[in-house]
Amino acid sequence: MKLALDNIKGSVTENRLFIRAIEHDDIESFKVLLGDKRTNSFSHKAIRDMEIAIDMESVEIINLLLNDRRMCDLSEALSIACSSNNLNMFWFLYNKLSSRTNDDVVDELDLSFACKATNHDIAMKLFNILMSDTRLNNDSNDVKVKTLETACCNGHMDIIKIILDDPVLDLSKKGINLLITACEEGNQEMCKLLLNCKNGGLITENPTFHKAVTTACDQLYSQIVKLLLSYKNTFTSTDILAIIETGFHTHIRNSYRWIRLKGLYQEGDINYKEWESREKVLNEILLQEQSSIIGILLNRKEVRDKLSSEDLNRYTAMLGG
């Protein structure tokens, strides 16, 4: 390690040394790196170090990282443990909160951390742990909204239902933002729950409701577009133009959904052998969604009235009408 330190020339080399020490559980070398003055001038990736240490379950290195002011704080470490679905390391870090004041605990942790876990069973365990922690500000409406948003992104519908059933939850102001997030994520079930919750009427009457529709159009989720339009009878002229712009002109390859689906293919989660290429499969899926959205929009008189006769005939012909 001394030879390696003598040859440090930049943060890239330093990062590699930190990572190597963590991966080999080389506590002494890690201490040397933390204490060496030459490393103080470099900005190595402390978050990445903590991710590796948590993955390796190296308690000593985690403690060293937490004790060094340049590294991760406890909140970041807890977030990483949750996101990594690592219950052992979560408990280890969570127990460190026992020495903190209640105010410090609230600053370090909240209910939304549970939903950062991608594994549903682990997310539910974390949720129940945090729900029972009286030090946390679980009654805060902002915390509940934040938890709903995080749960939506990771598809934790059981948690979403629990929070939406809370009689004192107020979504009159932030419900529309949650709806837009659900549209981005393609979470049709959450869209339905939000539209039918006690503040559902306020969400649909929100002046930015059309943004939820345009988001669903842009992400090529035809069933969500259909669902949203079934809850809204009229739109302003400006809103209709915005919906037309995205609904008829979304470029498939600019859609985040295209990128997500492409990632699924690369991970091998979808069988695409019967098609000539991944791109062909993706285009087939999303072209069908795009056609469905166009068909749904053409059923709205206010949309047809805004289209030129040339565009109306062209889109109708595309659908075989």
Secondary structure, DSSP 8 states (H G I E B T S, - for coil): -HHHHHT--SHHHHHHHHHHHHHTT-HHHHHHHHH-HHHHTS---HHHHHHHHHHHT-HHHHHHHHHSTTS--HHHHHHHHHHTT-HHHHHHHHHGGGGS-HHHHHHH--GGGGGG-SSHHHHHHHHHHHHT-TTS-TT-HHHHHHHHHHHHHHT-HHHHHHHHT-TT---TTTHHHHHHHHHHHT-HHHHHHHHHSTTHHHHHHSTTHHHHHHHHHHTT-HHHHHHHHHT-----HHHHHHHHHHHHH--GGG-HHHHHHHHHHHHT-S--TTSS-HHHHHHHHHHHHHHHHHHHHHT-HHHHHHS-HHHHHHHHHHTT-
